Amino acid sequence: MTTTATSRPAALREKPSYVSTGILLLGALYCLFPIVWVVAAASKDGNQLFSTFTLAPSTHLWDNIVDLSNYRDGLFWRWMLNTALYAGVGALASTWVSALSGYVLAKFSFPGKDGIFKVLLMGVLVPGVILAIPQYLMLAQVGLTNTYWSVLLPQIISPYGIYLARIYAAASVPGDVVEAARTEGAKEMYIFNRIAMPMMLPGLVTIFLFQFVAIWNNFMLPYIMLGNDHLFPITVGLNGLLNQGASAPALYTLVLAGSLLSIIPLVIMFLLLQRYWKVDLAAGAVKA
C-alpha cells in the first residue's frame, strides 16, 4: 500500500511535464516555421516561388543574393551598413545611459526619486510607435529629420532598459563596495565606470541585446524620419522593394533573399553574447 501511494503521486507529477514540453515544442515550431519558410523561399526563383508551396529548398539562393547585390549598385548593402550603424551605436549609447540612470535610481537618494521611477514605469507601457510622430515634429524644428541623427537620438532613451538596469544595479552592486570606494576618495563617475558597470555586465548585455534587436527591427521611426533611400535601414528598404514587387514580381525573390540575410547578424549577435548569461547564471548558483 505504501509503494502504491507513493508511486501514484510520482506518476501524476510526470504528466504535466509532458504537457508543458509539448506546448513548448509547439511554440518553438510556431516561431521557427517562418524562418524555415524564408530559408526555403529565398533559394527559389520567381517561377518556383509562385507555382508551388513547399519547404524543400532550391538551388537559386546564390543567384538571388547576386541579383540583390547588383540592385542599384549594391544599395542593399548600404541598407545593411545603415542598420548596423543605427543598431550598434544606438544600442551602445542606450545601454550606457540606461546603466547610469538605473545605477543612480538604485544607489542614490534624492527628492522625487519615487515619482521619477513611477513615470519610468508608465513609459515602459507606452508603445514607441505612438512617440514617432511627436519625435518627428521635434526633430523637424531643429532640422535633423532625414539624417542619421533622426534615427539615433530617439533610440538612446529606453524606459525598459533603465528599469532593467535599476533592478540589476540594486541586486548586483553592494552598497558597502560603493561606500568603501567613496571613503578612498573615488569620484562618482569613476565608481560607476570602473566598479559598478563590471558588476552589472551580464544585465547590461541583456539590455544591449534587447535594444539592438529592437533598433534592428524598427520600421516606423525610420520610415517617418527618412526620405533619402540611401539612409534607409534594412526594414524600410525591403518594404520599398516589396511595394515595387506589385508591378515587378521578380523583386519578391530579392526581398526574400534580403530578409534571410538580415536575420544572420541577429543570430551571430545572440551566439556571441549568450556566454555572459551563462556566467551570470553560474554565479547565481554559486551564491545560492
C-alpha positions as a Markdown table, in Angstrom:
| # | Residue | x | y | z |
|---|---|---|---|---|
| 1 | Met | 0.0 | 0.0 | 0.0 |
| 2 | Thr | 2.8 | 2.4 | 0.8 |
| 3 | Thr | 4.5 | 1.7 | -2.5 |
| 4 | Thr | 1.3 | 2.3 | -4.4 |
| 5 | Ala | 0.5 | 5.5 | -2.5 |
| 6 | Thr | 4.0 | 6.9 | -3.2 |
| 7 | Ser | 4.1 | 5.8 | -6.8 |
| 8 | Arg | 0.8 | 7.3 | -7.9 |
| 9 | Pro | 1.7 | 10.9 | -7.0 |
| 10 | Ala | 5.1 | 10.5 | -8.8 |
| 11 | Ala | 3.2 | 9.4 | -11.9 |
| 12 | Leu | 0.8 | 12.2 | -11.6 |
| 13 | Arg | 3.7 | 14.7 | -11.3 |
| 14 | Glu | 5.2 | 13.4 | -14.6 |
| 15 | Lys | 2.2 | 14.1 | -16.7 |
| 16 | Pro | 2.2 | 17.9 | -16.5 |
| 17 | Ser | 5.9 | 17.8 | -17.7 |
| 18 | Tyr | 4.9 | 16.1 | -20.9 |
| 19 | Val | 2.1 | 18.6 | -21.4 |
| 20 | Ser | 4.3 | 21.6 | -20.8 |
| 21 | Thr | 7.1 | 20.1 | -23.0 |
| 22 | Gly | 4.5 | 19.6 | -25.8 |
| 23 | Ile | 3.3 | 23.2 | -25.5 |
| 24 | Leu | 6.9 | 24.5 | -25.6 |
| 25 | Leu | 7.6 | 22.4 | -28.7 |
| 26 | Leu | 4.5 | 23.7 | -30.5 |
| 27 | Gly | 5.6 | 27.2 | -29.6 |
| 28 | Ala | 9.1 | 26.6 | -30.9 |
| 29 | Leu | 7.6 | 25.2 | -34.2 |
| 30 | Tyr | 5.3 | 28.2 | -34.5 |
| 31 | Cys | 8.3 | 30.6 | -34.1 |
| 32 | Leu | 10.7 | 28.6 | -36.3 |
| 33 | Phe | 8.3 | 27.9 | -39.2 |
| 34 | Pro | 8.5 | 31.4 | -40.8 |
| 35 | Ile | 12.3 | 31.2 | -40.6 |
| 36 | Val | 12.4 | 27.8 | -42.3 |
| 37 | Trp | 10.0 | 29.1 | -45.0 |
| 38 | Val | 12.2 | 32.2 | -45.6 |
| 39 | Val | 15.3 | 30.0 | -46.0 |
| 40 | Ala | 13.4 | 27.7 | -48.5 |
| 41 | Ala | 11.7 | 30.6 | -50.4 |
| 42 | Ala | 15.0 | 32.6 | -50.7 |
| 43 | Ser | 16.5 | 29.7 | -52.6 |
| 44 | Lys | 13.9 | 29.7 | -55.3 |
| 45 | Asp | 13.5 | 31.7 | -58.5 |
| 46 | Gly | 10.4 | 33.6 | -59.4 |
| 47 | Asn | 8.6 | 30.7 | -61.2 |
| 48 | Gln | 9.2 | 28.3 | -58.3 |
| 49 | Leu | 8.1 | 30.8 | -55.7 |
| 50 | Phe | 4.7 | 31.4 | -57.1 |
| 51 | Ser | 4.0 | 27.9 | -58.7 |
| 52 | Thr | 4.3 | 25.7 | -55.6 |
| 53 | Phe | 4.3 | 25.9 | -51.8 |
| 54 | Thr | 6.9 | 23.6 | -50.4 |
| 55 | Leu | 9.6 | 23.8 | -47.7 |
| 56 | Ala | 12.1 | 22.0 | -49.9 |
| 57 | Pro | 15.0 | 24.3 | -50.8 |
| 58 | Ser | 16.0 | 25.0 | -54.4 |
| 59 | Thr | 19.3 | 25.9 | -56.0 |
| 60 | His | 18.9 | 29.6 | -56.7 |
| 61 | Leu | 20.0 | 31.2 | -53.4 |
| 62 | Trp | 23.3 | 32.4 | -54.6 |
| 63 | Asp | 21.8 | 33.8 | -57.8 |
| 64 | Asn | 19.2 | 35.7 | -55.8 |
| 65 | Ile | 21.9 | 37.1 | -53.5 |
| 66 | Val | 24.0 | 38.2 | -56.6 |
| 67 | Asp | 20.9 | 39.9 | -58.1 |
| 68 | Leu | 20.2 | 41.6 | -54.7 |
| 69 | Ser | 23.8 | 42.8 | -54.5 |
| 70 | Asn | 23.6 | 44.2 | -58.0 |
| 71 | Tyr | 20.3 | 46.1 | -57.4 |
| 72 | Arg | 21.0 | 49.8 | -57.8 |
| 73 | Asp | 24.8 | 49.3 | -57.4 |
| 74 | Gly | 24.6 | 47.5 | -54.1 |
| 75 | Leu | 22.0 | 49.6 | -52.4 |
| 76 | Phe | 21.0 | 46.6 | -50.2 |
| 77 | Trp | 24.5 | 46.5 | -48.6 |
| 78 | Arg | 24.2 | 50.2 | -47.9 |
| 79 | Trp | 20.9 | 49.5 | -46.0 |
| 80 | Met | 22.7 | 46.8 | -44.1 |
| 81 | Leu | 25.5 | 49.1 | -43.1 |
| 82 | Asn | 23.0 | 51.8 | -42.1 |
| 83 | Thr | 21.1 | 49.2 | -39.9 |
| 84 | Ala | 24.4 | 48.1 | -38.3 |
| 85 | Leu | 25.2 | 51.8 | -37.5 |
| 86 | Tyr | 21.7 | 52.5 | -36.1 |
| 87 | Ala | 21.6 | 49.3 | -34.1 |
| 88 | Gly | 25.2 | 49.2 | -32.9 |
| 89 | Val | 25.7 | 52.8 | -31.9 |
| 90 | Gly | 22.1 | 53.3 | -30.7 |
| 91 | Ala | 22.3 | 50.1 | -28.5 |
| 92 | Leu | 25.7 | 51.0 | -27.0 |
| 93 | Ala | 24.6 | 54.6 | -26.2 |
| 94 | Ser | 21.2 | 53.4 | -24.9 |
| 95 | Thr | 22.9 | 50.7 | -22.7 |
| 96 | Trp | 25.3 | 53.3 | -21.2 |
| 97 | Val | 22.5 | 55.8 | -20.5 |
| 98 | Ser | 20.3 | 53.0 | -19.1 |
| 99 | Ala | 23.1 | 51.8 | -16.8 |
| 100 | Leu | 23.9 | 55.2 | -15.5 |
| 101 | Ser | 20.2 | 56.1 | -14.9 |
| 102 | Gly | 19.5 | 52.7 | -13.3 |
| 103 | Tyr | 22.6 | 53.0 | -11.1 |
| 104 | Val | 21.6 | 56.4 | -9.9 |
| 105 | Leu | 18.0 | 55.3 | -9.2 |
| 106 | Ala | 19.2 | 52.3 | -7.3 |
| 107 | Lys | 22.1 | 53.8 | -5.2 |
| 108 | Phe | 21.2 | 57.4 | -4.6 |
| 109 | Ser | 18.5 | 59.1 | -2.6 |
| 110 | Phe | 17.1 | 62.4 | -3.8 |
| 111 | Pro | 13.8 | 64.2 | -3.8 |
| 112 | Gly | 11.3 | 62.9 | -6.4 |
| 113 | Lys | 13.1 | 59.6 | -6.9 |
| 114 | Asp | 9.9 | 57.5 | -6.4 |
| 115 | Gly | 8.0 | 59.8 | -8.7 |
| 116 | Ile | 10.6 | 59.5 | -11.4 |
| 117 | Phe | 10.6 | 55.8 | -11.1 |
| 118 | Lys | 6.8 | 55.7 | -11.4 |
| 119 | Val | 6.9 | 57.9 | -14.6 |
| 120 | Leu | 9.5 | 55.5 | -15.9 |
| 121 | Leu | 7.2 | 52.5 | -15.4 |
| 122 | Met | 4.5 | 54.4 | -17.2 |
| 123 | Gly | 6.9 | 55.0 | -20.1 |
| 124 | Val | 7.5 | 51.3 | -20.4 |
| 125 | Leu | 3.8 | 50.8 | -21.2 |
| 126 | Val | 3.8 | 53.4 | -24.0 |
| 127 | Pro | 4.5 | 51.9 | -27.4 |
| 128 | Gly | 7.3 | 53.5 | -29.4 |
| 129 | Val | 5.0 | 53.9 | -32.4 |
| 130 | Ile | 2.9 | 56.5 | -30.6 |
| 131 | Leu | 6.0 | 58.6 | -30.0 |
| 132 | Ala | 7.3 | 58.5 | -33.5 |
| 133 | Ile | 5.3 | 61.4 | -34.9 |
| 134 | Pro | 5.9 | 63.8 | -31.9 |
| 135 | Gln | 9.6 | 62.9 | -32.2 |
| 136 | Tyr | 9.5 | 63.8 | -35.9 |
| 137 | Leu | 7.9 | 67.1 | -35.2 |
| 138 | Met | 10.5 | 68.0 | -32.6 |
| 139 | Leu | 13.5 | 67.0 | -34.7 |
| 140 | Ala | 12.0 | 68.8 | -37.7 |
| 141 | Gln | 12.1 | 72.0 | -35.6 |
| 142 | Val | 15.9 | 71.7 | -35.4 |
| 143 | Gly | 16.5 | 70.4 | -38.9 |
| 144 | Leu | 17.6 | 66.9 | -38.0 |
| 145 | Thr | 15.0 | 64.9 | -40.0 |
| 146 | Asn | 16.3 | 62.9 | -42.9 |
| 147 | Thr | 19.6 | 62.4 | -41.2 |
| 148 | Tyr | 21.3 | 59.6 | -39.3 |
| 149 | Trp | 20.7 | 61.6 | -36.1 |
| 150 | Ser | 16.9 | 61.5 | -36.5 |
| 151 | Val | 17.0 | 57.7 | -36.1 |
| 152 | Leu | 19.8 | 57.5 | -33.5 |
| 153 | Leu | 18.7 | 60.1 | -31.0 |
| 154 | Pro | 15.2 | 58.8 | -30.2 |
| 155 | Gln | 16.7 | 55.3 | -29.6 |
| 156 | Ile | 19.1 | 56.4 | -26.8 |
| 157 | Ile | 16.5 | 56.6 | -24.1 |
| 158 | Ser | 14.9 | 53.3 | -23.3 |
| 159 | Pro | 12.5 | 53.2 | -20.3 |
| 160 | Tyr | 12.6 | 49.5 | -20.2 |
| 161 | Gly | 16.4 | 49.4 | -20.3 |
| 162 | Ile | 16.5 | 51.9 | -17.4 |
| 163 | Tyr | 14.1 | 49.8 | -15.5 |
| 164 | Leu | 16.1 | 46.6 | -16.0 |
| 165 | Ala | 19.4 | 48.5 | -15.1 |
| 166 | Arg | 17.8 | 49.8 | -11.9 |
| 167 | Ile | 16.7 | 46.3 | -10.9 |
| 168 | Tyr | 20.1 | 44.8 | -11.7 |
| 169 | Ala | 22.1 | 47.6 | -10.1 |
| 170 | Ala | 20.2 | 47.2 | -6.8 |
| 171 | Ala | 20.8 | 43.4 | -6.8 |
| 172 | Ser | 24.4 | 43.2 | -8.1 |
| 173 | Val | 26.2 | 46.3 | -6.8 |
| 174 | Pro | 26.8 | 46.0 | -3.0 |
| 175 | Gly | 26.3 | 49.3 | -1.2 |
| 176 | Asp | 29.3 | 48.5 | 1.0 |
| 177 | Val | 31.6 | 48.4 | -2.0 |
| 178 | Val | 30.3 | 51.8 | -3.2 |
| 179 | Glu | 30.8 | 53.4 | 0.2 |
| 180 | Ala | 34.3 | 51.9 | 0.5 |
| 181 | Ala | 35.2 | 53.5 | -2.8 |
| 182 | Arg | 33.9 | 56.8 | -1.7 |
| 183 | Thr | 35.8 | 56.6 | 1.5 |
| 184 | Glu | 39.0 | 56.1 | -0.5 |
| 185 | Gly | 38.3 | 59.3 | -2.4 |
| 186 | Ala | 37.0 | 57.9 | -5.7 |
| 187 | Lys | 34.8 | 60.1 | -7.8 |
| 188 | Glu | 31.2 | 59.1 | -8.5 |
| 189 | Met | 31.8 | 58.6 | -12.3 |
| 190 | Tyr | 34.9 | 56.5 | -11.5 |
| 191 | Ile | 32.9 | 54.3 | -9.2 |
| 192 | Phe | 30.2 | 53.9 | -11.8 |
| 193 | Asn | 32.5 | 53.2 | -14.8 |
| 194 | Arg | 35.2 | 51.1 | -13.0 |
| 195 | Ile | 33.3 | 49.3 | -10.2 |
| 196 | Ala | 29.5 | 49.3 | -10.9 |
| 197 | Met | 29.5 | 48.6 | -14.6 |
| 198 | Pro | 31.7 | 45.5 | -14.4 |
| 199 | Met | 29.4 | 44.1 | -11.7 |
| 200 | Met | 26.3 | 44.9 | -13.9 |
| 201 | Leu | 27.8 | 43.5 | -17.1 |
| 202 | Pro | 25.5 | 40.4 | -17.5 |
| 203 | Gly | 22.5 | 42.6 | -17.1 |
| 204 | Leu | 23.9 | 45.3 | -19.4 |
| 205 | Val | 24.5 | 42.6 | -22.1 |
| 206 | Thr | 20.8 | 41.8 | -21.8 |
| 207 | Ile | 19.8 | 45.4 | -22.2 |
| 208 | Phe | 22.2 | 45.8 | -25.2 |
| 209 | Leu | 20.8 | 42.8 | -26.9 |
| 210 | Phe | 17.2 | 43.8 | -26.4 |
| 211 | Gln | 17.9 | 47.3 | -27.7 |
| 212 | Phe | 20.0 | 46.1 | -30.6 |
| 213 | Val | 17.2 | 43.8 | -31.8 |
| 214 | Ala | 14.6 | 46.5 | -31.2 |
| 215 | Ile | 16.5 | 49.0 | -33.3 |
| 216 | Trp | 17.4 | 46.5 | -36.0 |
| 217 | Asn | 13.8 | 45.6 | -36.5 |
| 218 | Asn | 12.4 | 49.1 | -36.1 |
| 219 | Phe | 10.3 | 50.2 | -39.0 |
| 220 | Met | 8.0 | 53.0 | -38.1 |
| 221 | Leu | 10.6 | 55.5 | -36.8 |
| 222 | Pro | 13.0 | 55.5 | -39.7 |
| 223 | Tyr | 10.0 | 55.2 | -42.1 |
| 224 | Ile | 8.7 | 58.5 | -40.8 |
| 225 | Met | 12.1 | 60.3 | -40.3 |
| 226 | Leu | 13.9 | 59.4 | -43.5 |
| 227 | Gly | 13.2 | 60.3 | -47.1 |
| 228 | Asn | 16.5 | 59.5 | -48.7 |
| 229 | Asp | 16.7 | 55.8 | -49.6 |
| 230 | His | 20.5 | 55.9 | -49.1 |
| 231 | Leu | 19.8 | 56.4 | -45.4 |
| 232 | Phe | 17.2 | 53.7 | -45.0 |
| 233 | Pro | 17.7 | 50.7 | -42.7 |
| 234 | Ile | 17.0 | 47.2 | -43.9 |
| 235 | Thr | 13.4 | 47.2 | -42.8 |
| 236 | Val | 12.4 | 50.3 | -44.7 |
| 237 | Gly | 14.5 | 49.4 | -47.7 |
| 238 | Leu | 13.0 | 45.9 | -48.0 |
| 239 | Asn | 9.5 | 47.4 | -47.6 |
| 240 | Gly | 10.1 | 49.6 | -50.6 |
| 241 | Leu | 11.2 | 46.6 | -52.6 |
| 242 | Leu | 8.1 | 44.7 | -51.5 |
| 243 | Asn | 5.9 | 47.6 | -52.7 |
| 244 | Gln | 7.6 | 47.7 | -56.0 |
| 245 | Gly | 7.1 | 43.9 | -56.4 |
| 246 | Ala | 3.4 | 44.6 | -57.2 |
| 247 | Ser | 4.5 | 45.8 | -60.6 |
| 248 | Ala | 7.7 | 43.8 | -60.9 |
| 249 | Pro | 7.2 | 40.4 | -59.3 |
| 250 | Ala | 10.9 | 39.5 | -59.8 |
| 251 | Leu | 11.7 | 41.7 | -56.9 |
| 252 | Tyr | 9.9 | 39.4 | -54.5 |
| 253 | Thr | 12.9 | 37.0 | -54.7 |
| 254 | Leu | 15.2 | 39.9 | -53.8 |
| 255 | Val | 13.0 | 40.7 | -50.8 |
| 256 | Leu | 13.2 | 37.1 | -49.5 |
| 257 | Ala | 17.0 | 36.9 | -50.0 |
| 258 | Gly | 17.4 | 40.2 | -48.2 |
| 259 | Ser | 15.1 | 39.0 | -45.4 |
| 260 | Leu | 17.3 | 35.9 | -44.9 |
| 261 | Leu | 20.5 | 37.9 | -44.9 |
| 262 | Ser | 19.0 | 40.4 | -42.4 |
| 263 | Ile | 18.5 | 37.6 | -39.9 |
| 264 | Ile | 22.1 | 36.4 | -39.8 |
| 265 | Pro | 23.6 | 39.3 | -37.8 |
| 266 | Leu | 21.0 | 38.9 | -35.1 |
| 267 | Val | 21.8 | 35.2 | -34.8 |
| 268 | Ile | 25.5 | 35.9 | -34.6 |
| 269 | Met | 24.9 | 38.6 | -32.0 |
| 270 | Phe | 23.0 | 36.2 | -29.8 |
| 271 | Leu | 25.6 | 33.4 | -30.1 |
| 272 | Leu | 28.4 | 35.9 | -29.2 |
| 273 | Leu | 26.7 | 37.3 | -26.2 |
| 274 | Gln | 24.9 | 34.3 | -24.7 |
| 275 | Arg | 28.1 | 33.3 | -22.8 |
| 276 | Tyr | 27.6 | 36.3 | -20.5 |
| 277 | Trp | 24.2 | 34.9 | -19.5 |
| 278 | Lys | 25.8 | 31.5 | -18.7 |
| 279 | Val | 28.4 | 33.2 | -16.5 |
| 280 | Asp | 25.6 | 35.1 | -14.7 |
| 281 | Leu | 23.6 | 32.0 | -14.1 |
| 282 | Ala | 26.6 | 30.1 | -12.8 |
| 283 | Ala | 27.5 | 33.0 | -10.4 |
| 284 | Gly | 23.9 | 33.0 | -9.1 |
| 285 | Ala | 24.1 | 29.3 | -8.5 |
| 286 | Val | 27.3 | 29.7 | -6.6 |
| 287 | Lys | 25.9 | 32.5 | -4.4 |
| 288 | Ala | 22.8 | 30.4 | -3.7 |
